Amino acid sequence: MWNDMIEVKHIYLMGRSMKVGNDHMIDFWQDILCANVSLKDKFPGLYDICPTQNCPVNELCCKNWRLDFRRWLRPAGPA
């Protein structure tokens, strides 16, 4: 049965959302939200140029998930 559940895991995860405990206490950059690593450690370059390095998830949500940065970000070039 477990193997059958693993085969349809992608269907279960589609459109699924998660609620993060108390979003007033969860820090967007410094707490581990996904993949067992903080966003600060996963994206140190972005963290370094973000003036709001202590940002609760609820505050960022109220700003429509728009982060501010100290300088413009260039579009990604060809891979």
MMTF fields as JSON, N, C-alpha, C and O atoms, coordinates in Angstrom:
{
  "mmtfVersion": "1.0.0",
  "mmtfProducer": "UNKNOWN",
  "numBonds": 315,
  "numAtoms": 316,
  "numGroups": 79,
  "numChains": 1,
  "numModels": 1,
  "chainsPerModel": [1],
  "groupsPerChain": [79],
  "chainIdList": ["A"],
  "bondAtomList": [4, 2, 8, 6, 12, 10, 16, 14, 20, 18, 24, 22, 28, 26, 32, 30, 36, 34, 40, 38, 44, 42, 48, 46, 52, 50, 56, 54, 60, 58, 64, 62, 68, 66, 72, 70, 76, 74, 80, 78, 84, 82, 88, 86, 92, 90, 96, 94, 100, 98, 104, 102, 108, 106, 112, 110, 116, 114, 120, 118, 124, 122, 128, 126, 132, 130, 136, 134, 140, 138, 144, 142, 148, 146, 152, 150, 156, 154, 160, 158, 164, 162, 168, 166, 172, 170, 176, 174, 180, 178, 184, 182, 188, 186, 192, 190, 196, 194, 200, 198, 204, 202, 208, 206, 212, 210, 216, 214, 220, 218, 224, 222, 228, 226, 232, 230, 236, 234, 240, 238, 244, 242, 248, 246, 252, 250, 256, 254, 260, 258, 264, 262, 268, 266, 272, 270, 276, 274, 280, 278, 284, 282, 288, 286, 292, 290, 296, 294, 300, 298, 304, 302, 308, 306, 312, 310],
  "bondOrderList": [1, 1, 1, 1, 1, 1, 1, 1, 1, 1, 1, 1, 1, 1, 1, 1, 1, 1, 1, 1, 1, 1, 1, 1, 1, 1, 1, 1, 1, 1, 1, 1, 1, 1, 1, 1, 1, 1, 1, 1, 1, 1, 1, 1, 1, 1, 1, 1, 1, 1, 1, 1, 1, 1, 1, 1, 1, 1, 1, 1, 1, 1, 1, 1, 1, 1, 1, 1, 1, 1, 1, 1, 1, 1, 1, 1, 1, 1],
  "groupList": [{"groupName": "MET", "atomNameList": ["N", "CA", "C", "O"], "elementList": ["N", "C", "C", "O"], "formalChargeList": [0, 0, 0, 0], "bondAtomList": [1, 0, 2, 1, 3, 2], "bondOrderList": [1, 1, 2], "singleLetterCode": "M", "chemCompType": "L-PEPTIDE LINKING"}, {"groupName": "TRP", "atomNameList": ["N", "CA", "C", "O"], "elementList": ["N", "C", "C", "O"], "formalChargeList": [0, 0, 0, 0], "bondAtomList": [1, 0, 2, 1, 3, 2], "bondOrderList": [1, 1, 2], "singleLetterCode": "W", "chemCompType": "L-PEPTIDE LINKING"}, {"groupName": "ASN", "atomNameList": ["N", "CA", "C", "O"], "elementList": ["N", "C", "C", "O"], "formalChargeList": [0, 0, 0, 0], "bondAtomList": [1, 0, 2, 1, 3, 2], "bondOrderList": [1, 1, 2], "singleLetterCode": "N", "chemCompType": "L-PEPTIDE LINKING"}, {"groupName": "ASP", "atomNameList": ["N", "CA", "C", "O"], "elementList": ["N", "C", "C", "O"], "formalChargeList": [0, 0, 0, 0], "bondAtomList": [1, 0, 2, 1, 3, 2], "bondOrderList": [1, 1, 2], "singleLetterCode": "D", "chemCompType": "L-PEPTIDE LINKING"}, {"groupName": "ILE", "atomNameList": ["N", "CA", "C", "O"], "elementList": ["N", "C", "C", "O"], "formalChargeList": [0, 0, 0, 0], "bondAtomList": [1, 0, 2, 1, 3, 2], "bondOrderList": [1, 1, 2], "singleLetterCode": "I", "chemCompType": "L-PEPTIDE LINKING"}, {"groupName": "GLU", "atomNameList": ["N", "CA", "C", "O"], "elementList": ["N", "C", "C", "O"], "formalChargeList": [0, 0, 0, 0], "bondAtomList": [1, 0, 2, 1, 3, 2], "bondOrderList": [1, 1, 2], "singleLetterCode": "E", "chemCompType": "L-PEPTIDE LINKING"}, {"groupName": "VAL", "atomNameList": ["N", "CA", "C", "O"], "elementList": ["N", "C", "C", "O"], "formalChargeList": [0, 0, 0, 0], "bondAtomList": [1, 0, 2, 1, 3, 2], "bondOrderList": [1, 1, 2], "singleLetterCode": "V", "chemCompType": "L-PEPTIDE LINKING"}, {"groupName": "LYS", "atomNameList": ["N", "CA", "C", "O"], "elementList": ["N", "C", "C", "O"], "formalChargeList": [0, 0, 0, 0], "bondAtomList": [1, 0, 2, 1, 3, 2], "bondOrderList": [1, 1, 2], "singleLetterCode": "K", "chemCompType": "L-PEPTIDE LINKING"}, {"groupName": "HIS", "atomNameList": ["N", "CA", "C", "O"], "elementList": ["N", "C", "C", "O"], "formalChargeList": [0, 0, 0, 0], "bondAtomList": [1, 0, 2, 1, 3, 2], "bondOrderList": [1, 1, 2], "singleLetterCode": "H", "chemCompType": "L-PEPTIDE LINKING"}, {"groupName": "TYR", "atomNameList": ["N", "CA", "C", "O"], "elementList": ["N", "C", "C", "O"], "formalChargeList": [0, 0, 0, 0], "bondAtomList": [1, 0, 2, 1, 3, 2], "bondOrderList": [1, 1, 2], "singleLetterCode": "Y", "chemCompType": "L-PEPTIDE LINKING"}, {"groupName": "LEU", "atomNameList": ["N", "CA", "C", "O"], "elementList": ["N", "C", "C", "O"], "formalChargeList": [0, 0, 0, 0], "bondAtomList": [1, 0, 2, 1, 3, 2], "bondOrderList": [1, 1, 2], "singleLetterCode": "L", "chemCompType": "L-PEPTIDE LINKING"}, {"groupName": "GLY", "atomNameList": ["N", "CA", "C", "O"], "elementList": ["N", "C", "C", "O"], "formalChargeList": [0, 0, 0, 0], "bondAtomList": [1, 0, 2, 1, 3, 2], "bondOrderList": [1, 1, 2], "singleLetterCode": "G", "chemCompType": "PEPTIDE LINKING"}, {"groupName": "ARG", "atomNameList": ["N", "CA", "C", "O"], "elementList": ["N", "C", "C", "O"], "formalChargeList": [0, 0, 0, 0], "bondAtomList": [1, 0, 2, 1, 3, 2], "bondOrderList": [1, 1, 2], "singleLetterCode": "R", "chemCompType": "L-PEPTIDE LINKING"}, {"groupName": "SER", "atomNameList": ["N", "CA", "C", "O"], "elementList": ["N", "C", "C", "O"], "formalChargeList": [0, 0, 0, 0], "bondAtomList": [1, 0, 2, 1, 3, 2], "bondOrderList": [1, 1, 2], "singleLetterCode": "S", "chemCompType": "L-PEPTIDE LINKING"}, {"groupName": "PHE", "atomNameList": ["N", "CA", "C", "O"], "elementList": ["N", "C", "C", "O"], "formalChargeList": [0, 0, 0, 0], "bondAtomList": [1, 0, 2, 1, 3, 2], "bondOrderList": [1, 1, 2], "singleLetterCode": "F", "chemCompType": "L-PEPTIDE LINKING"}, {"groupName": "GLN", "atomNameList": ["N", "CA", "C", "O"], "elementList": ["N", "C", "C", "O"], "formalChargeList": [0, 0, 0, 0], "bondAtomList": [1, 0, 2, 1, 3, 2], "bondOrderList": [1, 1, 2], "singleLetterCode": "Q", "chemCompType": "L-PEPTIDE LINKING"}, {"groupName": "CYS", "atomNameList": ["N", "CA", "C", "O"], "elementList": ["N", "C", "C", "O"], "formalChargeList": [0, 0, 0, 0], "bondAtomList": [1, 0, 2, 1, 3, 2], "bondOrderList": [1, 1, 2], "singleLetterCode": "C", "chemCompType": "L-PEPTIDE LINKING"}, {"groupName": "ALA", "atomNameList": ["N", "CA", "C", "O"], "elementList": ["N", "C", "C", "O"], "formalChargeList": [0, 0, 0, 0], "bondAtomList": [1, 0, 2, 1, 3, 2], "bondOrderList": [1, 1, 2], "singleLetterCode": "A", "chemCompType": "L-PEPTIDE LINKING"}, {"groupName": "PRO", "atomNameList": ["N", "CA", "C", "O"], "elementList": ["N", "C", "C", "O"], "formalChargeList": [0, 0, 0, 0], "bondAtomList": [1, 0, 2, 1, 3, 2], "bondOrderList": [1, 1, 2], "singleLetterCode": "P", "chemCompType": "L-PEPTIDE LINKING"}, {"groupName": "THR", "atomNameList": ["N", "CA", "C", "O"], "elementList": ["N", "C", "C", "O"], "formalChargeList": [0, 0, 0, 0], "bondAtomList": [1, 0, 2, 1, 3, 2], "bondOrderList": [1, 1, 2], "singleLetterCode": "T", "chemCompType": "L-PEPTIDE LINKING"}],
  "groupTypeList": [0, 1, 2, 3, 0, 4, 5, 6, 7, 8, 4, 9, 10, 0, 11, 12, 13, 0, 7, 6, 11, 2, 3, 8, 0, 4, 3, 14, 1, 15, 3, 4, 10, 16, 17, 2, 6, 13, 10, 7, 3, 7, 14, 18, 11, 10, 9, 3, 4, 16, 18, 19, 15, 2, 16, 18, 6, 2, 5, 10, 16, 16, 7, 2, 1, 12, 10, 3, 14, 12, 12, 1, 10, 12, 18, 17, 11, 18, 17],
  "groupIdList": [1, 2, 3, 4, 5, 6, 7, 8, 9, 10, 11, 12, 13, 14, 15, 16, 17, 18, 19, 20, 21, 22, 23, 24, 25, 26, 27, 28, 29, 30, 31, 32, 33, 34, 35, 36, 37, 38, 39, 40, 41, 42, 43, 44, 45, 46, 47, 48, 49, 50, 51, 52, 53, 54, 55, 56, 57, 58, 59, 60, 61, 62, 63, 64, 65, 66, 67, 68, 69, 70, 71, 72, 73, 74, 75, 76, 77, 78, 79],
  "secStructList": [7, 2, 2, 2, 2, 2, 2, 6, 2, 2, 2, 2, 2, 6, 6, 7, 7, 7, 7, 7, 1, 7, 6, 6, 6, 7, 5, 6, 6, 6, 1, 3, 3, 3, 6, 6, 3, 3, 2, 2, 2, 2, 7, 2, 2, 2, 2, 2, 6, 7, 1, 7, 7, 1, 7, 5, 2, 2, 2, 2, 2, 2, 6, 6, 6, 7, 7, 7, 7, 1, 1, 7, 7, 7, 7, 7, 7, 7, 7],
  "xCoordList": [0.816, 0.0, 0.869, 0.562, 1.949, 2.816, 3.403, 3.459, 3.835, 4.39, 3.357, 3.697, 2.105, 1.034, 0.827, 0.582, 0.927, 0.768, 1.911, 1.692, 3.117, 4.271, 4.08, 4.464, 3.497, 3.283, 2.324, 2.444, 1.381, 0.408, 0.704, -0.124, 1.878, 2.271, 2.174, 1.709, 2.609, 2.576, 1.143, 0.927, 0.184, -1.22, -1.696, -2.387, -1.329, -1.695, -1.105, -1.768, 0.135, 0.817, 0.367, 0.579, -0.248, -0.717, -1.781, -2.751, -1.602, -2.593, -2.692, -3.602, -1.793, -1.801, -1.139, -0.171, -1.641, -1.0, -0.733, -1.345, 0.188, 0.539, 0.355, 0.569, -0.031, -0.137, 1.041, 1.332, 1.711, 2.884, 2.466, 2.266, 2.332, 2.023, 1.606, 0.664, 2.267, 1.991, 2.824, 4.021, 2.203, 2.96, 3.512, 4.292, 3.12, 3.694, 5.062, 5.874, 5.314, 6.547, 7.558, 8.733, 7.116, 7.987, 8.728, 8.103, 10.054, 10.877, 11.098, 11.569, 10.756, 10.84, 12.248, 12.41, 13.259, 14.626, 15.331, 16.069, 15.118, 15.983, 15.433, 16.205, 14.129, 13.568, 13.58, 13.544, 13.631, 13.644, 12.209, 11.397, 11.91, 10.558, 10.433, 9.36, 11.51, 11.454, 12.844, 13.845, 12.907, 14.143, 15.195, 16.391, 14.76, 15.663, 16.789, 17.872, 16.534, 17.53, 16.789, 15.718, 17.348, 16.713, 16.919, 17.864, 16.045, 16.204, 17.453, 18.072, 17.823, 19.057, 20.263, 21.16, 20.293, 21.415, 21.32, 22.34, 20.105, 19.908, 20.216, 20.747, 19.866, 20.066, 20.811, 20.236, 22.08, 22.808, 22.975, 23.004, 23.083, 23.216, 21.994, 22.117, 20.816, 19.576, 19.411, 18.992, 19.739, 19.631, 20.513, 20.101, 21.712, 22.66, 22.164, 22.477, 21.396, 20.94, 19.497, 18.92, 18.923, 17.561, 17.617, 18.182, 17.044, 17.111, 16.248, 16.489, 15.258, 14.413, 14.804, 14.127, 15.901, 16.411, 15.692, 15.791, 14.987, 14.141, 12.697, 12.137, 12.11, 10.794, 9.842, 10.004, 8.84, 7.855, 7.056, 6.802, 6.664, 5.921, 4.643, 4.298, 3.935, 2.679, 2.908, 2.068, 4.03, 4.335, 4.577, 4.103, 5.3, 5.572, 4.291, 4.096, 3.44, 2.148, 1.31, 0.685, 1.295, 0.542, 1.09, 0.371, 2.358, 2.976, 2.878, 3.629, 1.949, 1.773, 3.05, 3.333, 3.812, 5.034, 6.094, 6.911, 6.083, 7.078, 8.217, 8.019, 9.39, 10.587, 11.254, 11.212, 11.861, 12.646, 14.115, 14.558, 14.861, 16.293, 17.024, 16.464, 18.263, 19.053, 19.472, 19.828, 19.436, 19.78, 18.9, 18.263, 18.877, 18.075, 18.635, 19.848, 17.755, 18.173, 18.11, 17.114, 19.176, 19.201, 18.422, 18.392, 17.786, 17.111, 18.136, 19.289, 17.717, 18.612, 18.99, 18.144, 20.237, 20.724, 20.549, 20.024, 20.994, 20.876, 21.703, 22.783, 21.183, 21.868, 22.97, 23.647],
  "yCoordList": [-1.191, 0.0, 1.268, 2.237, 1.248, 2.423, 2.767, 3.943, 1.784, 2.028, 2.67, 3.542, 2.248, 2.842, 4.309, 5.144, 4.617, 6.009, 6.88, 8.026, 6.34, 7.09, 7.402, 8.477, 6.482, 6.692, 7.84, 8.488, 8.105, 9.185, 10.424, 11.327, 10.444, 11.571, 12.905, 13.892, 12.944, 14.19, 14.704, 15.915, 13.821, 14.229, 14.832, 15.851, 14.207, 14.713, 16.097, 16.96, 16.314, 17.584, 18.717, 19.883, 18.415, 19.457, 20.325, 19.809, 21.615, 22.531, 22.552, 23.169, 21.903, 21.836, 23.082, 23.587, 23.564, 24.702, 24.324, 23.406, 25.048, 24.784, 26.048, 27.155, 25.884, 27.007, 26.921, 25.87, 28.047, 28.114, 28.655, 29.861, 27.805, 28.189, 29.63, 30.09, 30.346, 31.74, 32.598, 32.778, 33.127, 33.873, 35.198, 35.852, 35.601, 36.805, 36.495, 37.399, 35.227, 34.82, 34.2, 34.062, 33.83, 33.167, 34.215, 35.085, 34.135, 35.077, 34.539, 33.415, 35.349, 34.934, 34.49, 33.453, 35.242, 34.96, 33.941, 33.092, 34.011, 33.27, 31.935, 31.074, 31.744, 30.457, 29.469, 29.865, 28.21, 27.162, 26.909, 26.371, 27.302, 27.169, 26.021, 25.431, 25.701, 24.614, 24.034, 24.727, 22.795, 22.104, 22.114, 22.03, 22.213, 22.148, 23.174, 22.925, 24.324, 25.401, 26.734, 26.855, 27.722, 29.043, 29.717, 29.397, 30.634, 31.378, 32.245, 32.5, 32.694, 33.472, 32.644, 33.164, 31.372, 30.509, 30.022, 29.813, 29.844, 29.369, 30.459, 30.182, 31.736, 32.859, 33.998, 35.065, 33.786, 34.796, 36.122, 37.173, 36.102, 37.339, 38.226, 39.44, 37.629, 38.394, 38.88, 40.014, 38.025, 38.411, 39.625, 40.542, 39.625, 40.718, 42.066, 43.095, 42.084, 43.368, 43.707, 44.664, 42.92, 43.197, 44.021, 43.561, 45.226, 46.056, 45.54, 45.898, 44.712, 44.156, 42.704, 41.784, 42.508, 41.164, 40.449, 39.227, 41.163, 40.561, 40.86, 41.888, 39.95, 40.21, 39.057, 37.961, 39.293, 38.238, 37.907, 38.782, 36.656, 36.196, 37.014, 37.354, 37.336, 38.071, 39.475, 39.984, 40.104, 41.438, 41.374, 42.228, 40.379, 40.215, 39.869, 40.328, 39.083, 38.739, 40.004, 40.169, 40.884, 42.137, 43.036, 43.887, 42.846, 43.627, 42.887, 43.177, 41.929, 41.113, 40.391, 40.229, 39.964, 39.187, 39.936, 39.318, 41.257, 42.067, 42.426, 43.1, 41.974, 42.29, 43.531, 43.761, 44.315, 45.464, 45.066, 44.274, 45.633, 45.386, 46.71, 47.681, 46.748, 47.984, 48.389, 49.546, 47.466, 47.783, 46.96, 45.992, 47.362, 46.672, 45.291, 45.084, 44.363, 43.022, 42.899, 43.26, 42.39, 42.202, 40.957, 39.985, 40.982, 39.754, 38.652, 38.927, 37.42, 36.288, 36.201, 36.364, 35.948, 35.805, 34.38, 33.532, 34.119, 32.762, 31.785, 32.119, 30.591, 29.564, 28.907, 28.025],
  "zCoordList": [0.0, 0.0, 0.0, -0.693, 0.779, 0.865, -0.504, -0.864, -1.263, -2.594, -3.513, -4.312, -3.408, -4.213, -3.847, -4.717, -2.552, -2.116, -2.636, -3.027, -2.64, -3.152, -4.638, -5.096, -5.383, -6.814, -7.106, -8.146, -6.216, -6.449, -5.582, -5.469, -4.985, -4.125, -4.864, -4.295, -6.128, -6.894, -7.065, -7.096, -7.174, -7.291, -5.977, -5.966, -4.885, -3.558, -3.307, -2.731, -3.736, -3.472, -4.391, -4.059, -5.535, -6.451, -5.788, -5.231, -5.848, -5.324, -3.814, -3.261, -3.155, -1.696, -1.128, -1.697, -0.043, 0.617, 2.067, 2.612, 2.672, 4.052, 4.874, 4.381, 6.091, 7.018, 7.965, 8.537, 8.116, 8.971, 10.327, 10.471, 11.308, 12.682, 12.885, 12.238, 13.75, 14.036, 13.092, 13.313, 12.044, 11.035, 11.55, 10.857, 12.749, 13.349, 13.959, 14.16, 14.25, 14.914, 13.94, 14.279, 12.747, 11.784, 10.963, 10.355, 10.942, 10.188, 8.776, 8.601, 7.771, 6.367, 5.995, 5.352, 6.378, 5.973, 6.869, 6.369, 8.168, 9.081, 9.569, 9.991, 9.521, 9.945, 8.779, 7.614, 9.104, 8.076, 7.628, 8.381, 6.399, 5.865, 4.875, 4.744, 4.181, 3.204, 2.976, 3.158, 2.586, 2.218, 3.332, 3.053, 4.581, 5.731, 5.71, 6.24, 5.099, 5.077, 5.088, 4.492, 5.756, 5.767, 4.41, 3.69, 4.072, 2.814, 2.862, 1.829, 4.041, 4.219, 3.779, 3.115, 4.141, 3.768, 2.328, 1.672, 1.839, 0.458, -0.565, -1.64, -0.211, -1.129, -0.422, -0.206, -0.059, 0.714, -0.022, 0.619, -1.334, -2.105, -1.983, -1.815, -2.067, -1.919, -0.485, -0.251, 0.465, 1.87, 2.162, 2.872, 1.617, 1.864, 1.36, 1.958, 0.272, -0.282, 0.098, -0.419, 1.0, 1.46, 2.747, 3.739, 2.754, 3.959, 5.115, 6.268, 4.825, 5.89, 6.129, 5.67, 6.85, 7.08, 8.219, 8.329, 9.051, 10.085, 9.705, 10.088, 8.95, 8.389, 8.709, 8.173, 9.585, 9.844, 8.584, 7.757, 8.443, 7.276, 7.082, 5.951, 8.175, 8.028, 7.464, 6.722, 7.805, 7.274, 5.768, 5.018, 5.345, 3.92, 3.162, 2.037, 3.754, 3.147, 2.94, 1.892, 3.923, 3.817, 2.707, 2.183, 2.354, 1.275, -0.061, -0.993, -0.15, -1.367, -1.77, -2.957, -0.786, -0.984, -1.782, -2.464, -1.699, -2.41, -1.47, -0.459, -1.813, -1.043, -1.624, -2.832, -0.767, -1.212, -1.206, -0.374, -2.155, -2.217, -2.365, -2.873, -1.926, -1.95, -3.355, -3.582, -4.291, -5.679, -6.611, -6.195, -7.879, -8.879, -9.148, -9.125, -9.401, -9.768, -11.286, -11.913, -11.854, -13.313, -13.691, -12.937, -14.866, -15.309, -15.541, -15.875, -15.366, -15.568, -17.034, -17.913, -17.29, -18.664, -19.143, -18.422, -20.371, -20.912, -20.086, -19.598, -19.942, -19.128, -19.892, -19.363]
}
